[in-house]
Amino acid sequence: MRGVAPLLLLALPFPATAQEIVITGTGLDSPPGEAALATVEIDRDRLTDSASGRLEDVLRDVAGVAQFRRADSRSSHPTAQGISLRGLGGNASSRALLLLDGVPQADPFGGWVPFPATLPQRLARVRVTRGGGSGYHGAGALAGTVELFSADAHTLGPVALTGFYGSRESVDLVATGGATLSAGEVTAAVQFARGDGFVPIVEGQRGAADRAAPYEQAG
C-alpha cells in the first residue's frame, strides 16, 4: 500500500528588488557649420515694447524677413500669413520654419502661420537663423528658422494685465501669469482683441464694394 505524504506550501513575500531608474535626455548639438549662418536675437524688452503688440511686426526688424502681406494679422486673412527669409519674397506658404519651444507652428497643409495665436508677452526671446535648411531643422527651413522661446514663470510673474483702447473702437486685452510648483511650473497667457478696422484701399481708389476690415481675435 502506497503512502501519501502531505505537501505544505508556504506563501512568503519576495523581497522588493525594484530599483529607481533615472533617464536624462539632452538636445542635439548644433552642427559645426551652423556657426557660419547669420543669427539675430530679439530680447524680451523688444517683444513687449512693440506698439502694435504683434509678433509679425517685431519680426520685421530683422533684415531679410518677408511676409506675404504688408498688413498685420488684424486685417490679413489667416491663409495669407506666411513668412520667409533671405529676401526670397513673400509667400502665403512659409519658406521659413517657425518653432515654439521646438514645435512647428505653421499649418501642416498650407504652410501659413497663425500669428495671433502667439503673444509676444508670453515669449522670453526670439532667435532668427538665416540659411538654407538651418542645420538639423530639415527641409521645412528652406530659407531659415525662426525660434520662439517661452518665458518661464519667474519672468512672467504671478499676474500681469495690459489693456489698450484706440480709434475705430479697437480694444486689446492681454493677461499672463505663472506659478512655480513643487515638481515644475505652470504658465498661461490669454488675449482678446477686436476693432472696426480700416479700409485697406487708399481713399482715391476706393469703390462701392470697398469696406473696412473688422477683426475679432481671442486665444
N, CA and C atoms as a LAMMPS dump frame, in Angstrom:
ITEM: TIMESTEP
0
ITEM: NUMBER OF ATOMS
657
ITEM: BOX BOUNDS ff ff ff
-5.0000000000000000e+02 5.0000000000000000e+02
-5.0000000000000000e+02 5.0000000000000000e+02
-5.0000000000000000e+02 5.0000000000000000e+02
ITEM: ATOMS id mol type element x y z
1 1 1 N 0.845 -1.179 0
2 1 2 C 0 0 0
3 1 3 C 0.893 1.246 0
4 2 1 N 0.636 2.073 -0.956
5 2 2 C 1.443 3.279 -1.06
6 2 3 C 0.962 4.347 -0.077
7 3 1 N 1.918 5.024 0.544
8 3 2 C 1.581 6.105 1.454
9 3 3 C 1.522 7.447 0.736
10 4 1 N 0.738 8.334 1.22
11 4 2 C 0.58 9.673 0.66
12 4 3 C 1.168 10.675 1.645
13 5 1 N 2.2 11.374 1.197
14 5 2 C 2.852 12.362 2.06
15 5 3 C 2.244 13.736 1.796
16 6 1 N 1.739 14.398 2.785
17 6 2 C 1.165 15.739 2.583
18 6 3 C 2.258 16.747 2.204
19 7 1 N 1.894 17.684 1.318
20 7 2 C 2.825 18.706 0.85
21 7 3 C 2.332 20.061 1.341
22 8 1 N 3.158 20.727 2.068
23 8 2 C 2.79 22.004 2.658
24 8 3 C 3.578 23.123 1.974
25 9 1 N 2.842 24.072 1.388
26 9 2 C 3.459 25.216 0.724
27 9 3 C 3.209 26.467 1.556
28 10 1 N 4.239 27.222 1.742
29 10 2 C 4.132 28.471 2.484
30 10 3 C 4.289 29.633 1.508
31 11 1 N 3.335 30.543 1.516
32 11 2 C 3.384 31.726 0.65
33 11 3 C 4.105 32.842 1.39
34 12 1 N 5.324 33.074 1.006
35 12 2 C 6.121 34.119 1.639
36 12 3 C 6.368 35.242 0.636
37 13 1 N 6.272 36.478 1.044
38 13 2 C 6.516 37.597 0.118
39 13 3 C 7.987 37.667 -0.29
40 14 1 N 8.186 37.927 -1.6
41 14 2 C 9.551 38.084 -2.094
42 14 3 C 10.08 39.467 -1.698
43 15 1 N 11.327 39.545 -1.413
44 15 2 C 11.877 40.864 -1.06
45 15 3 C 11.801 41.816 -2.252
46 16 1 N 11.559 43.089 -1.975
47 16 2 C 11.45 44.098 -3.028
48 16 3 C 12.806 44.289 -3.701
49 17 1 N 12.797 44.162 -5.032
50 17 2 C 14.039 44.296 -5.795
51 17 3 C 13.973 45.44 -6.806
52 18 1 N 12.856 46.221 -6.78
53 18 2 C 12.724 47.308 -7.751
54 18 3 C 13.766 48.388 -7.481
55 19 1 N 14.36 48.894 -8.567
56 19 2 C 15.364 49.936 -8.459
57 19 3 C 14.878 51.195 -9.17
58 20 1 N 15.276 52.331 -8.664
59 20 2 C 14.905 53.597 -9.282
60 20 3 C 15.726 53.816 -10.549
61 21 1 N 15.03 54.122 -11.629
62 21 2 C 15.675 54.347 -12.923
63 21 3 C 15.518 55.814 -13.29
64 22 1 N 16.586 56.487 -13.562
65 22 2 C 16.585 57.894 -13.933
66 22 3 C 17.06 58.013 -15.377
67 23 1 N 16.224 58.631 -16.219
68 23 2 C 16.555 58.823 -17.63
69 23 3 C 16.741 60.313 -17.876
70 24 1 N 17.86 60.685 -18.383
71 24 2 C 18.173 62.084 -18.661
72 24 3 C 18.403 62.255 -20.155
73 25 1 N 17.655 63.19 -20.754
74 25 2 C 17.792 63.438 -22.186
75 25 3 C 18.344 64.825 -22.45
76 26 1 N 19.111 64.951 -23.474
77 26 2 C 19.668 66.236 -23.88
78 26 3 C 19.367 66.471 -25.35
79 27 1 N 19.286 67.729 -25.741
80 27 2 C 19.023 68.066 -27.132
81 27 3 C 20.225 67.797 -28.023
82 28 1 N 19.983 67.841 -29.313
83 28 2 C 21.056 67.618 -30.27
84 28 3 C 22.037 68.785 -30.243
85 29 1 N 23.292 68.459 -30.407
86 29 2 C 24.305 69.507 -30.515
87 29 3 C 24.168 70.216 -31.856
88 30 1 N 24.453 71.501 -31.865
89 30 2 C 24.394 72.258 -33.11
90 30 3 C 25.493 71.782 -34.052
91 31 1 N 25.173 71.599 -35.324
92 31 2 C 26.204 71.191 -36.282
93 31 3 C 27.319 72.226 -36.342
94 32 1 N 28.56 71.806 -36.578
95 32 2 C 29.671 72.774 -36.628
96 32 3 C 29.472 73.857 -37.676
97 33 1 N 28.829 73.522 -38.798
98 33 2 C 28.646 74.502 -39.856
99 33 3 C 27.639 75.58 -39.538
100 34 1 N 26.823 75.395 -38.48
101 34 2 C 25.791 76.381 -38.169
102 34 3 C 26.386 77.69 -37.661
103 35 1 N 27.617 77.645 -37.199
104 35 2 C 28.255 78.875 -36.718
105 35 3 C 28.447 79.887 -37.839
106 36 1 N 28.454 79.407 -39.084
107 36 2 C 28.642 80.313 -40.215
108 36 3 C 27.347 80.988 -40.642
109 37 1 N 26.199 80.547 -40.124
110 37 2 C 24.918 81.122 -40.503
111 37 3 C 24.665 82.416 -39.733
112 38 1 N 23.95 83.333 -40.361
113 38 2 C 23.639 84.618 -39.73
114 38 3 C 22.503 84.435 -38.731
115 39 1 N 22.729 84.825 -37.494
116 39 2 C 21.748 84.659 -36.422
117 39 3 C 21.475 86.005 -35.762
118 40 1 N 20.193 86.277 -35.533
119 40 2 C 19.765 87.518 -34.89
120 40 3 C 18.904 87.166 -33.686
121 41 1 N 19.177 87.796 -32.549
122 41 2 C 18.408 87.565 -31.327
123 41 3 C 17.532 88.787 -31.04
124 42 1 N 16.287 88.536 -30.677
125 42 2 C 15.356 89.583 -30.254
126 42 3 C 15.015 89.323 -28.793
127 43 1 N 15.32 90.275 -27.911
128 43 2 C 15.111 90.053 -26.483
129 43 3 C 13.671 90.367 -26.081
130 44 1 N 13.371 90.083 -24.83
131 44 2 C 12.005 90.246 -24.326
132 44 3 C 11.583 91.715 -24.286
133 45 1 N 12.523 92.606 -24.01
134 45 2 C 12.168 94.026 -23.963
135 45 3 C 11.62 94.503 -25.303
136 46 1 N 12.236 94.088 -26.385
137 46 2 C 11.749 94.497 -27.705
138 46 3 C 10.404 93.844 -28.007
139 47 1 N 10.202 92.612 -27.562
140 47 2 C 8.942 91.919 -27.816
141 47 3 C 7.776 92.599 -27.116
142 48 1 N 7.991 93.05 -25.897
143 48 2 C 6.898 93.633 -25.121
144 48 3 C 6.712 95.124 -25.377
145 49 1 N 7.693 95.772 -26.004
146 49 2 C 7.591 97.212 -26.255
147 49 3 C 7.022 97.536 -27.628
148 50 1 N 6.638 96.541 -28.389
149 50 2 C 6.094 96.799 -29.719
150 50 3 C 4.789 97.577 -29.609
151 51 1 N 4.65 98.623 -30.405
152 51 2 C 3.451 99.458 -30.339
153 51 3 C 2.205 98.689 -30.749
154 52 1 N 2.333 97.786 -31.699
155 52 2 C 1.17 97.035 -32.176
156 52 3 C 0.867 95.822 -31.314
157 53 1 N 1.862 95.333 -30.542
158 53 2 C 1.652 94.124 -29.765
159 53 3 C 1.531 92.881 -30.619
160 54 1 N 2.11 92.907 -31.82
161 54 2 C 2.006 91.797 -32.764
162 54 3 C 3.394 91.238 -33.057
163 55 1 N 3.492 89.91 -33.034
164 55 2 C 4.772 89.258 -33.271
165 55 3 C 5.289 89.538 -34.674
166 56 1 N 4.4 89.538 -35.659
167 56 2 C 4.852 89.732 -37.035
168 56 3 C 5.477 91.104 -37.243
169 57 1 N 5.017 92.108 -36.491
170 57 2 C 5.612 93.437 -36.609
171 57 3 C 7.008 93.482 -35.995
172 58 1 N 7.222 92.734 -34.921
173 58 2 C 8.551 92.678 -34.309
174 58 3 C 9.543 91.983 -35.241
175 59 1 N 9.096 90.937 -35.922
176 59 2 C 9.99 90.202 -36.816
177 59 3 C 10.438 91.047 -38.002
178 60 1 N 9.701 92.087 -38.318
179 60 2 C 10.1 92.952 -39.432
180 60 3 C 11.385 93.723 -39.136
181 61 1 N 11.82 93.743 -37.882
182 61 2 C 13.087 94.394 -37.551
183 61 3 C 14.281 93.648 -38.14
184 62 1 N 14.101 92.368 -38.422
185 62 2 C 15.203 91.53 -38.903
186 62 3 C 15.352 91.699 -40.414
187 63 1 N 16.561 92.008 -40.854
188 63 2 C 16.81 92.176 -42.284
189 63 3 C 16.566 90.864 -43.022
190 64 1 N 15.872 90.96 -44.147
191 64 2 C 15.609 89.784 -44.961
192 64 3 C 14.298 89.099 -44.674
193 65 1 N 13.608 89.477 -43.591
194 65 2 C 12.309 88.88 -43.284
195 65 3 C 11.258 89.453 -44.231
196 66 1 N 10.51 88.575 -44.871
197 66 2 C 9.463 88.995 -45.807
198 66 3 C 8.177 88.263 -45.468
199 67 1 N 7.084 89.002 -45.45
200 67 2 C 5.768 88.425 -45.23
201 67 3 C 4.913 88.638 -46.469
202 68 1 N 3.922 87.764 -46.624
203 68 2 C 3.112 87.81 -47.837
204 68 3 C 2.284 89.086 -47.903
205 69 1 N 1.808 89.562 -46.765
206 69 2 C 1.025 90.794 -46.711
207 69 3 C 1.764 91.833 -45.879
208 70 1 N 1.678 93.084 -46.307
209 70 2 C 2.287 94.155 -45.52
210 70 3 C 1.469 94.46 -44.273
211 71 1 N 0.168 94.22 -44.319
212 71 2 C -0.681 94.431 -43.145
213 71 3 C -0.465 93.297 -42.145
214 72 1 N -0.717 93.584 -40.859
215 72 2 C -0.544 92.549 -39.852
216 72 3 C -1.768 91.644 -39.805
217 73 1 N -1.784 90.748 -38.827
218 73 2 C -2.813 89.707 -38.769
219 73 3 C -4.189 90.232 -38.392
220 74 1 N -4.31 91.519 -38.067
221 74 2 C -5.627 92.059 -37.752
222 74 3 C -6.476 92.273 -38.998
223 75 1 N -5.847 92.453 -40.146
224 75 2 C -6.616 92.716 -41.362
225 75 3 C -6.349 91.716 -42.477
226 76 1 N -5.264 90.965 -42.413
227 76 2 C -4.979 89.989 -43.46
228 76 3 C -5.61 88.645 -43.116
229 77 1 N -5.991 87.9 -44.152
230 77 2 C -6.622 86.598 -43.955
231 77 3 C -5.612 85.609 -43.366
232 78 1 N -6.055 84.699 -42.483
233 78 2 C -5.105 83.744 -41.883
234 78 3 C -4.316 82.933 -42.903
235 79 1 N -4.934 82.59 -44.038
236 79 2 C -4.23 81.783 -45.036
237 79 3 C -3.234 82.592 -45.854
238 80 1 N -3.097 83.88 -45.576
239 80 2 C -2.139 84.727 -46.29
240 80 3 C -1.01 85.181 -45.378
241 81 1 N -0.846 84.524 -44.241
242 81 2 C 0.163 84.932 -43.268
243 81 3 C 1.35 83.975 -43.325
244 82 1 N 2.174 84.147 -44.335
245 82 2 C 3.385 83.35 -44.473
246 82 3 C 4.606 84.183 -44.149
247 83 1 N 5.732 83.526 -43.894
248 83 2 C 6.964 84.225 -43.547
249 83 3 C 8.127 83.571 -44.286
250 84 1 N 9.023 84.396 -44.782
251 84 2 C 10.203 83.922 -45.495
252 84 3 C 11.408 84.746 -45.055
253 85 1 N 12.598 84.235 -45.358
254 85 2 C 13.85 84.898 -45.005
255 85 3 C 14.753 84.992 -46.233
256 86 1 N 15.874 85.667 -46.046
257 86 2 C 16.918 85.778 -47.068
258 86 3 C 16.419 86.47 -48.328
259 87 1 N 15.391 87.302 -48.208
260 87 2 C 14.923 88.052 -49.352
261 87 3 C 14.336 87.205 -50.458
262 88 1 N 13.791 86.035 -50.128
263 88 2 C 13.216 85.162 -51.151
264 88 3 C 11.859 85.647 -51.633
265 89 1 N 11.298 86.655 -50.989
266 89 2 C 9.996 87.16 -51.403
267 89 3 C 8.884 86.551 -50.575
268 90 1 N 7.843 87.351 -50.344
269 90 2 C 6.729 86.886 -49.528
270 90 3 C 5.919 85.81 -50.224
271 91 1 N 5.398 84.894 -49.442
272 91 2 C 4.578 83.807 -49.962
273 91 3 C 3.622 83.381 -48.861
274 92 1 N 2.388 83.029 -49.231
275 92 2 C 1.433 82.577 -48.221
276 92 3 C 1.904 81.293 -47.559
277 93 1 N 2.604 80.443 -48.287
278 93 2 C 3.194 79.236 -47.724
279 93 3 C 4.612 79.566 -47.261
280 94 1 N 4.847 79.472 -45.965
281 94 2 C 6.11 79.934 -45.393
282 94 3 C 7.298 79.158 -45.951
283 95 1 N 8.354 79.894 -46.253
284 95 2 C 9.621 79.277 -46.639
285 95 3 C 10.591 79.219 -45.461
286 96 1 N 10.204 79.797 -44.35
287 96 2 C 10.992 79.721 -43.123
288 96 3 C 10.222 78.89 -42.097
289 97 1 N 10.946 78.158 -41.287
290 97 2 C 10.336 77.297 -40.273
291 97 3 C 10.168 78.079 -38.978
292 98 1 N 8.935 78.161 -38.475
293 98 2 C 8.637 78.848 -37.218
294 98 3 C 8.409 77.807 -36.134
295 99 1 N 9.207 77.875 -35.072
296 99 2 C 9.147 76.915 -33.973
297 99 3 C 8.828 77.635 -32.674
298 100 1 N 7.976 77.021 -31.86
299 100 2 C 7.717 77.477 -30.498
300 100 3 C 8.172 76.39 -29.547
301 101 1 N 9.274 76.633 -28.858
302 101 2 C 9.876 75.629 -27.974
303 101 3 C 10.125 74.322 -28.717
304 102 1 N 10.552 74.441 -29.969
305 102 2 C 10.893 73.275 -30.765
306 102 3 C 9.753 72.642 -31.524
307 103 1 N 8.534 73.17 -31.391
308 103 2 C 7.359 72.598 -32.051
309 103 3 C 6.98 73.473 -33.244
310 104 1 N 6.866 72.922 -34.464
311 104 2 C 6.474 73.729 -35.63
312 104 3 C 5.097 74.345 -35.442
313 105 1 N 4.951 75.617 -35.873
314 105 2 C 3.703 76.346 -35.696
315 105 3 C 2.952 76.582 -36.997
316 106 1 N 3.568 76.362 -38.132
317 106 2 C 2.897 76.597 -39.406
318 106 3 C 1.834 75.535 -39.65
319 107 1 N 0.802 75.912 -40.397
320 107 2 C -0.245 74.961 -40.749
321 107 3 C 0.367 73.823 -41.566
322 108 1 N 0.126 72.56 -41.196
323 108 2 C 0.767 71.445 -41.913
324 108 3 C 0.295 71.29 -43.347
325 109 1 N -0.853 71.854 -43.685
326 109 2 C -1.373 71.722 -45.046
327 109 3 C -0.926 72.875 -45.938
328 110 1 N -1.186 74.1 -45.493
329 110 2 C -0.914 75.251 -46.34
330 110 3 C 0.366 75.989 -46.034
331 111 1 N 0.956 75.771 -44.861
332 111 2 C 2.208 76.43 -44.518
333 111 3 C 2.068 77.833 -43.973
334 112 1 N 0.831 78.325 -43.801
335 112 2 C 0.684 79.67 -43.228
336 112 3 C 0.838 79.623 -41.711
337 113 1 N 1.091 80.786 -41.116
338 113 2 C 1.411 80.874 -39.692
339 113 3 C 0.296 81.604 -38.951
340 114 1 N -0.288 81.02 -37.906
341 114 2 C -1.324 81.714 -37.115
342 114 3 C -0.691 82.685 -36.125
343 115 1 N -0.284 83.845 -36.599
344 115 2 C 0.411 84.805 -35.736
345 115 3 C -0.41 85.234 -34.519
346 116 1 N -1.74 85.432 -34.62
347 116 2 C -2.479 85.852 -33.417
348 116 3 C -2.431 84.842 -32.276
349 117 1 N -2.092 83.58 -32.571
350 117 2 C -2.047 82.56 -31.523
351 117 3 C -0.796 82.663 -30.658
352 118 1 N 0.179 83.458 -31.076
353 118 2 C 1.426 83.594 -30.32
354 118 3 C 1.56 85.024 -29.823
355 119 1 N 1.441 85.212 -28.529
356 119 2 C 1.53 86.543 -27.935
357 119 3 C 2.991 86.886 -27.647
358 120 1 N 3.451 88.054 -28.045
359 120 2 C 4.822 88.445 -27.692
360 120 3 C 5.046 88.496 -26.183
361 121 1 N 3.992 88.789 -25.416
362 121 2 C 4.136 88.901 -23.958
363 121 3 C 4.471 87.568 -23.294
364 122 1 N 4.211 86.448 -23.951
365 122 2 C 4.49 85.153 -23.337
366 122 3 C 5.855 84.602 -23.724
367 123 1 N 6.619 85.354 -24.51
368 123 2 C 7.906 84.883 -25.005
369 123 3 C 9.058 85.488 -24.217
370 124 1 N 10.142 84.73 -24.119
371 124 2 C 11.361 85.219 -23.479
372 124 3 C 12.312 85.824 -24.5
373 125 1 N 12.397 85.218 -25.67
374 125 2 C 13.278 85.726 -26.714
375 125 3 C 12.942 85.034 -28.024
376 126 1 N 13.49 85.577 -29.092
377 126 2 C 13.318 85.018 -30.434
378 126 3 C 14.69 84.946 -31.085
379 127 1 N 14.96 83.83 -31.736
380 127 2 C 16.221 83.676 -32.464
381 127 3 C 15.911 83.391 -33.927
382 128 1 N 16.428 84.229 -34.8
383 128 2 C 16.218 84.088 -36.239
384 128 3 C 17.533 83.659 -36.872
385 129 1 N 17.513 82.524 -37.558
386 129 2 C 18.7 81.988 -38.223
387 129 3 C 18.457 81.953 -39.719
388 130 1 N 19.261 82.675 -40.457
389 130 2 C 19.131 82.706 -41.912
390 130 3 C 20.096 81.699 -42.521
391 131 1 N 19.565 80.819 -43.363
392 131 2 C 20.413 79.832 -44.017
393 131 3 C 19.59 78.657 -44.484
394 132 1 N 19.9 78.132 -45.647
395 132 2 C 19.14 77.016 -46.193
396 132 3 C 19.208 75.789 -45.31
397 133 1 N 18.052 75.305 -44.884
398 133 2 C 17.997 74.119 -44.041
399 133 3 C 18.237 74.406 -42.582
400 134 1 N 18.98 75.465 -42.273
401 134 2 C 19.279 75.843 -40.884
402 134 3 C 19.706 74.645 -40.051
403 135 1 N 20.697 73.914 -40.554
404 135 2 C 21.243 72.82 -39.767
405 135 3 C 20.321 71.625 -39.699
406 136 1 N 20.015 71.19 -38.488
407 136 2 C 19.259 69.953 -38.309
408 136 3 C 17.759 70.166 -38.335
409 137 1 N 17.266 71.366 -38.682
410 137 2 C 15.827 71.617 -38.686
411 137 3 C 15.136 71.042 -39.908
412 138 1 N 15.873 70.639 -40.911
413 138 2 C 15.28 69.904 -42.021
414 138 3 C 14.784 70.76 -43.16
415 139 1 N 14.028 70.099 -44.053
416 139 2 C 13.598 70.746 -45.29
417 139 3 C 12.59 71.859 -45.053
418 140 1 N 11.896 71.855 -43.918
419 140 2 C 10.93 72.912 -43.643
420 140 3 C 11.57 74.273 -43.497
421 141 1 N 12.858 74.296 -43.191
422 141 2 C 13.592 75.556 -43.03
423 141 3 C 14.305 75.9 -44.327
424 142 1 N 13.534 76.082 -45.382
425 142 2 C 14.121 76.34 -46.697
426 142 3 C 14.955 77.613 -46.704
427 143 1 N 14.448 78.667 -46.071
428 143 2 C 15.159 79.942 -46.044
429 143 3 C 15.749 80.261 -44.682
430 144 1 N 15.434 79.477 -43.677
431 144 2 C 15.933 79.74 -42.339
432 144 3 C 14.937 79.297 -41.284
433 145 1 N 15.227 79.657 -40.052
434 145 2 C 14.419 79.227 -38.915
435 145 3 C 14.157 80.404 -37.987
436 146 1 N 12.915 80.505 -37.519
437 146 2 C 12.529 81.481 -36.503
438 146 3 C 12.136 80.692 -35.261
439 147 1 N 12.944 80.772 -34.22
440 147 2 C 12.721 80.005 -32.993
441 147 3 C 12.169 80.92 -31.904
442 148 1 N 11.026 80.537 -31.358
443 148 2 C 10.397 81.264 -30.259
444 148 3 C 10.609 80.484 -28.969
445 149 1 N 10.989 81.169 -27.917
446 149 2 C 11.24 80.536 -26.625
447 149 3 C 10.289 81.135 -25.589
448 150 1 N 9.5 80.284 -24.938
449 150 2 C 8.52 80.741 -23.955
450 150 3 C 9.211 81.252 -22.699
451 151 1 N 8.616 82.251 -22.084
452 151 2 C 9.123 82.773 -20.818
453 151 3 C 8.724 81.843 -19.679
454 152 1 N 9.569 81.749 -18.658
455 152 2 C 9.256 80.897 -17.519
456 152 3 C 8.367 81.647 -16.527
457 153 1 N 7.957 80.931 -15.489
458 153 2 C 7.039 81.508 -14.508
459 153 3 C 7.659 82.694 -13.778
460 154 1 N 8.956 82.639 -13.521
461 154 2 C 9.615 83.753 -12.826
462 154 3 C 9.597 85.013 -13.685
463 155 1 N 9.806 84.858 -14.994
464 155 2 C 9.818 86.016 -15.889
465 155 3 C 8.427 86.616 -16.033
466 156 1 N 7.407 85.776 -16.147
467 156 2 C 6.043 86.274 -16.315
468 156 3 C 5.493 86.903 -15.047
469 157 1 N 5.904 86.383 -13.886
470 157 2 C 5.349 86.886 -12.638
471 157 3 C 3.994 86.259 -12.345
472 158 1 N 3.442 86.519 -11.159
473 158 2 C 2.146 85.907 -10.8
474 158 3 C 1.036 86.27 -11.775
475 159 1 N 0.794 87.565 -11.966
476 159 2 C -0.263 88.022 -12.877
477 159 3 C 0.169 89.354 -13.483
478 160 1 N -0.04 89.492 -14.784
479 160 2 C 0.224 90.756 -15.475
480 160 3 C -0.924 91.022 -16.436
481 161 1 N -1.517 92.197 -16.327
482 161 2 C -2.661 92.569 -17.16
483 161 3 C -2.327 93.836 -17.935
484 162 1 N -2.647 93.841 -19.214
485 162 2 C -2.484 95.034 -20.041
486 162 3 C -3.74 95.223 -20.875
487 163 1 N -4.098 96.473 -21.097
488 163 2 C -5.277 96.774 -21.892
489 163 3 C -5.089 98.06 -22.674
490 164 1 N -5.614 98.074 -23.891
491 164 2 C -5.495 99.246 -24.757
492 164 3 C -6.841 99.51 -25.426
493 165 1 N -7.112 100.789 -25.603
494 165 2 C -8.299 101.199 -26.353
495 165 3 C -7.888 102.316 -27.295
496 166 1 N -8.323 102.202 -28.562
497 166 2 C -7.922 103.196 -29.537
498 166 3 C -9.029 103.552 -30.498
499 167 1 N -8.645 104.186 -31.574
500 167 2 C -9.613 104.612 -32.582
501 167 3 C -10.263 103.408 -33.249
502 168 1 N -11.355 103.673 -33.932
503 168 2 C -12.145 102.644 -34.616
504 168 3 C -12.609 101.558 -33.645
505 169 1 N -12.863 101.962 -32.396
506 169 2 C -13.371 101.052 -31.359
507 169 3 C -12.455 99.839 -31.162
508 170 1 N -11.164 100.048 -31.276
509 170 2 C -10.218 98.939 -31.115
510 170 3 C -9.926 98.695 -29.635
511 171 1 N -9.962 97.429 -29.252
512 171 2 C -9.705 97.002 -27.875
513 171 3 C -8.708 95.851 -27.91
514 172 1 N -7.727 95.891 -27.026
515 172 2 C -6.729 94.825 -26.94
516 172 3 C -6.464 94.533 -25.47
517 173 1 N -6.773 93.321 -25.023
518 173 2 C -6.595 92.904 -23.634
519 173 3 C -5.697 91.673 -23.591
520 174 1 N -4.702 91.686 -22.708
521 174 2 C -3.757 90.58 -22.575
522 174 3 C -3.546 90.297 -21.097
523 175 1 N -3.555 89.015 -20.737
524 175 2 C -3.282 88.592 -19.362
525 175 3 C -2.28 87.447 -19.39
526 176 1 N -1.233 87.552 -18.599
527 176 2 C -0.228 86.498 -18.491
528 176 3 C 0.037 86.211 -17.02
529 177 1 N 0.533 85.034 -16.744
530 177 2 C 0.84 84.671 -15.37
531 177 3 C 1.562 83.346 -15.3
532 178 1 N 2.19 83.117 -14.175
533 178 2 C 2.905 81.868 -13.973
534 178 3 C 3.061 81.571 -12.498
535 179 1 N 3.262 80.305 -12.19
536 179 2 C 3.442 79.878 -10.803
537 179 3 C 4.404 78.703 -10.772
538 180 1 N 5.233 78.676 -9.74
539 180 2 C 6.179 77.585 -9.552
540 180 3 C 5.568 76.526 -8.647
541 181 1 N 5.564 75.283 -9.105
542 181 2 C 5.031 74.168 -8.342
543 181 3 C 6.177 73.335 -7.784
544 182 1 N 5.817 72.34 -6.98
545 182 2 C 6.847 71.511 -6.361
546 182 3 C 7.646 70.728 -7.389
547 183 1 N 6.981 70.292 -8.464
548 183 2 C 7.655 69.476 -9.47
549 183 3 C 7.861 70.208 -10.786
550 184 1 N 7.678 71.503 -10.805
551 184 2 C 7.836 72.241 -12.054
552 184 3 C 7.172 73.595 -11.97
553 185 1 N 6.583 74.021 -13.065
554 185 2 C 5.919 75.31 -13.113
555 185 3 C 4.811 75.283 -14.146
556 186 1 N 3.921 76.268 -14.045
557 186 2 C 2.816 76.399 -14.986
558 186 3 C 2.721 77.863 -15.417
559 187 1 N 2.498 78.082 -16.705
560 187 2 C 2.346 79.429 -17.247
561 187 3 C 1.099 79.483 -18.116
562 188 1 N 0.538 80.675 -18.248
563 188 2 C -0.671 80.85 -19.055
564 188 3 C -0.672 82.249 -19.644
565 189 1 N -1.296 82.369 -20.827
566 189 2 C -1.425 83.666 -21.494
567 189 3 C -2.704 83.657 -22.307
568 190 1 N -3.513 84.699 -22.161
569 190 2 C -4.768 84.815 -22.908
570 190 3 C -4.85 86.218 -23.501
571 191 1 N -5.602 86.329 -24.593
572 191 2 C -5.734 87.612 -25.276
573 191 3 C -7.11 87.739 -25.898
574 192 1 N -7.609 88.966 -25.928
575 192 2 C -8.825 89.29 -26.678
576 192 3 C -8.585 90.609 -27.39
577 193 1 N -8.901 90.634 -28.67
578 193 2 C -8.711 91.848 -29.461
579 193 3 C -9.846 91.977 -30.463
580 194 1 N -10.326 93.193 -30.633
581 194 2 C -11.365 93.452 -31.625
582 194 3 C -11.272 94.915 -32.063
583 195 1 N -11.867 95.19 -33.227
584 195 2 C -11.891 96.556 -33.721
585 195 3 C -12.686 96.645 -35.005
586 196 1 N -13.124 97.852 -35.319
587 196 2 C -13.874 98.058 -36.558
588 196 3 C -12.983 98 -37.786
589 197 1 N -11.672 98.131 -37.61
590 197 2 C -10.741 98.015 -38.717
591 197 3 C -10.699 99.24 -39.61
592 198 1 N -9.795 99.199 -40.58
593 198 2 C -9.63 100.301 -41.523
594 198 3 C -9.905 99.792 -42.935
595 199 1 N -10.122 100.713 -43.836
596 199 2 C -10.333 100.352 -45.24
597 199 3 C -8.961 100.141 -45.885
598 200 1 N -8.638 98.939 -46.336
599 200 2 C -7.285 98.665 -46.847
600 200 3 C -7.004 99.228 -48.235
601 201 1 N -7.888 100.03 -48.776
602 201 2 C -7.693 100.659 -50.081
603 201 3 C -7.582 102.167 -49.878
604 202 1 N -6.602 102.787 -50.528
605 202 2 C -6.441 104.233 -50.381
606 202 3 C -7.706 104.938 -50.854
607 203 1 N -7.975 106.073 -50.255
608 203 2 C -9.26 106.746 -50.474
609 203 3 C -9.506 107.076 -51.945
610 204 1 N -8.476 107.454 -52.662
611 204 2 C -8.668 107.828 -54.051
612 204 3 C -8.985 106.668 -54.979
613 205 1 N -8.786 105.419 -54.503
614 205 2 C -9.018 104.243 -55.338
615 205 3 C -10.162 103.371 -54.834
616 206 1 N -10.882 103.813 -53.838
617 206 2 C -11.959 103.007 -53.27
618 206 3 C -13.163 102.991 -54.193
619 207 1 N -13.812 101.827 -54.211
620 207 2 C -15.035 101.681 -54.968
621 207 3 C -16.212 101.435 -54.05
622 208 1 N -17.368 101.157 -54.644
623 208 2 C -18.579 100.954 -53.845
624 208 3 C -18.489 99.7 -52.988
625 209 1 N -17.69 98.725 -53.392
626 209 2 C -17.608 97.464 -52.655
627 209 3 C -16.558 97.476 -51.553
628 210 1 N -15.724 98.494 -51.504
629 210 2 C -14.644 98.536 -50.523
630 210 3 C -15.177 98.962 -49.161
631 211 1 N -14.928 98.133 -48.173
632 211 2 C -15.381 98.377 -46.807
633 211 3 C -14.205 98.203 -45.841
634 212 1 N -14.427 98.593 -44.617
635 212 2 C -13.418 98.385 -43.575
636 212 3 C -13.249 96.894 -43.298
637 213 1 N -12.103 96.534 -42.725
638 213 2 C -11.79 95.139 -42.41
639 213 3 C -11.836 94.943 -40.898
640 214 1 N -13.015 94.679 -40.33
641 214 2 C -13.103 94.475 -38.878
642 214 3 C -12.437 93.164 -38.47
643 215 1 N -12.086 93.06 -37.214
644 215 2 C -11.431 91.845 -36.721
645 215 3 C -11.886 91.569 -35.293
646 216 1 N -11.834 90.317 -34.92
647 216 2 C -12.077 89.875 -33.542
648 216 3 C -11.284 88.597 -33.326
649 217 1 N -10.388 88.625 -32.346
650 217 2 C -9.488 87.505 -32.096
651 217 3 C -9.442 87.208 -30.61
652 218 1 N -9.349 85.945 -30.275
653 218 2 C -9.255 85.522 -28.879
654 218 3 C -8.455 84.233 -28.824
655 219 1 N -7.702 84.091 -27.762
656 219 2 C -6.917 82.873 -27.637
657 219 3 C -6.102 82.855 -26.359
